[in-house]
Amino acid sequence: MKKRILAILTCMAILFSLSTGCSSNQAASEDAAASQPAASDTQSKAETPKFDFSSVPVQKQDPNFKNGAVLYSDLSKVLGSISVPNKEVKIGFIMKSLENEYWSMMANGIREEIDRMKAAGCNVTVDIRSGQTDQDQEGQLSIMRDMINKKYDCIIAFPISDANLVPGIEDAQKAGIPIVTGSVAYDDEPHVPYYIGLSSYESGRQVAEAFSKKIGAEGGEVSIIMGIPNNPSARDRTAGFKAWIDENPECKLKIVDTQNADWDRMKAKDIADIQIKKYPNLKAIFCNNDVMALGAVESVKAADKLGKIYVAGTDGTNEAIKSIKEGELTLTAGQFSYYLGKMALDIAFRAMDGIALPERVWGSIGIIDSSNANQNMGEVINWKDLDYQVQK
Amino acid sequence: MNNKLKSLKNFERELSIAAGIVLMTIIFSLINPIFISWSNIKDIIDQATIYGLMGLGMSFAIISGGIDLSAGSILALVAVILAKMLAAGVSPIIAILVAIAFSAVLGLINGVIVTKMRIQPFIATMATMSLFRGIAYLITGGFPITSMPSAYRKLVYGSIALDMRSSVLILFAFAVITHIILKYTKTGNYIYAVGGNEDAANLSGVKCVLNRNIAYIICAIGSALAGIVLLAKLGTAEPTAGNGYELQAIAAVAIGGASMAGGRGTIIGTFLGAIMLTGLKVGLIVIGVDPFWQYIATGLVIVIAVYVEIVQSNIKNSQSGKKGLFRTGKS
């Protein structure tokens, strides 16, 4: 008897929830229907005449981007202020992992933007999430699925691998949620038209050029300490560095040795010890990241060649900038992740507006050395604060 | 059999590694004479210090029939805690002693999980590998701890005679102490016994649990010493330090002739194994081998070195016609 009552109650509960589910769905679709014409209205009024990207120069030096990419700094001049819908907007921001400085800096940048949006009177929430580690591919995908289920208005994602978020991206596109991908570009199946990233290739080129300026016209021997080539940034940083040197023979730089130090500080020091000994005329060492560069600096210090052998890293971590200020590390190819997250947010708002941007956008990178290490990093890349206008 | 010959026979393994090192030195030096220069030899010893210290400790875990995959994480955790103490102004000597004591606790945790909870060493230390590194991340928040006091760096990694670093003294001192423990003390004998055949050792009244715990503690102290040297060498402690170094340490022990099944291995063998591995790594860079080929060369050398050892011990066993109780391994 008890069981029967229980069964009836359960049935009723299910029916009840179904009916409410239906009605809320209906309400939602009505909402959508109501907002649709409004959105297309604003588009036809504002967007088409306003943005002409033909003046934005296309960068083609990175062989990974066949159709080239535009620089965010050029693009932002055309775009102007961000128009924020006058309703609740939920943006999901998925990172790789928060266990290293690159991503925690990015999160800090976004948090600052959240405060600025609040101050501008926008009703925007940004949900910053990440995988447990930078290997947690499945975890990152479940975070994305969760955001799709919760019907976020836009999702910004920095995928751990080329492939791990593909199912999530497909689901989001089916659900009509605009996606901005960071660092990984999707050209076809799925095709994601909004991308923000950095050119590792260009970073390598910039370091080579900076070395050439420091060393001067007589040129000399340089060496490379790379990370494990298990991710494109190691390959591209090294390739860009080599390419610049090949293209500029008048600078007389010669790469005498390339070694792998597994992104490990001590292994980089050990390798630098050998390179310094084997090549007594070594002028400069380029490391694929700052951690290894700081290891190489220890080696240069031990050999008493500080100032005679230049050492460059890549990233622009706080530790590296501190070392530059102390006159030890020569320079680093800054990646400015604090600002990269902000740039991604800017693009996300344009994506929600349905504006067709140039598909591949590069964030600002630049060399940090003793001449600008004391500046605010925003000044180094000429950062212009995002400007929010709430739609009326 | 006369005594001299007998004592030489006991060093067969060590002699063959030494021969391998000599051969390697000749080949590398012929290709690039820099290899034989004092500054290069000094660098090899310096670079072998970290893996050597870890390997010497690892010998105990392996001879006792276990393994310690958490060695790299212990290195990182000890380096991080030591760096915190130094940054807070604790005097270097006291900070070092506290760090070593702390590592003994970490080793005991490994030992207790293996002996009391009866979890296999591979799994137990794989778990603590994650656990200890997690603590290192928690303590630092993922950021490196920088600017170590120069007094500490000079103490552990300062220049001594012949342009050598003082860390070399730590390596040699630890080698001598561990050699004495393993060869000339009851504890050493018991560790061989436990690793060779735990049941037999138990029946003969050896305190297996105690001795296996001691082995893990000494192993952890080796990793801690490596962490202490690393911190002085780089002046920075990071939670990611030492990632994967345990495999280098295990390779040094294997080249040194220890059996992964336990019960066999020597300190001199491991020491030479570490020198050989580092010499190989440095040599490949000095003669300009492409980084990808270095991986392949290292793998081949480990296989060859261990295979030579197996052939040797097979010959030895067939000559003597019987296997010793405590010194058998899988062969």
Chai-1 contact restraints between the chains, C-beta under 6 A:
chainA,res_idxA,chainB,res_idxB,connection_type,confidence,min_distance_angstrom,max_distance_angstrom,comment,restraint_id
A,E99,B,G142,contact,1.0,0.0,6.0,A-B,restraint_1
A,N100,B,G142,contact,1.0,0.0,6.0,A-B,restraint_2
A,Q259,B,I285,contact,1.0,0.0,6.0,A-B,restraint_3
A,Q259,B,P291,contact,1.0,0.0,6.0,A-B,restraint_4
A,N260,B,P291,contact,1.0,0.0,6.0,A-B,restraint_5
A,R265,B,L234,contact,1.0,0.0,6.0,A-B,restraint_6
A,M266,B,L230,contact,1.0,0.0,6.0,A-B,restraint_7
A,D270,B,Q47,contact,1.0,0.0,6.0,A-B,restraint_8
A,D273,B,D43,contact,1.0,0.0,6.0,A-B,restraint_9
A,I274,B,V282,contact,1.0,0.0,6.0,A-B,restraint_10
A,I274,B,I285,contact,1.0,0.0,6.0,A-B,restraint_11
A,K277,B,S39,contact,1.0,0.0,6.0,A-B,restraint_12
A,K278,B,I34,contact,1.0,0.0,6.0,A-B,restraint_13
A,K278,B,V286,contact,1.0,0.0,6.0,A-B,restraint_14
A,E298,B,L234,contact,1.0,0.0,6.0,A-B,restraint_15
A,E319,B,P144,contact,1.0,0.0,6.0,A-B,restraint_16
A,E319,B,T146,contact,1.0,0.0,6.0,A-B,restraint_17
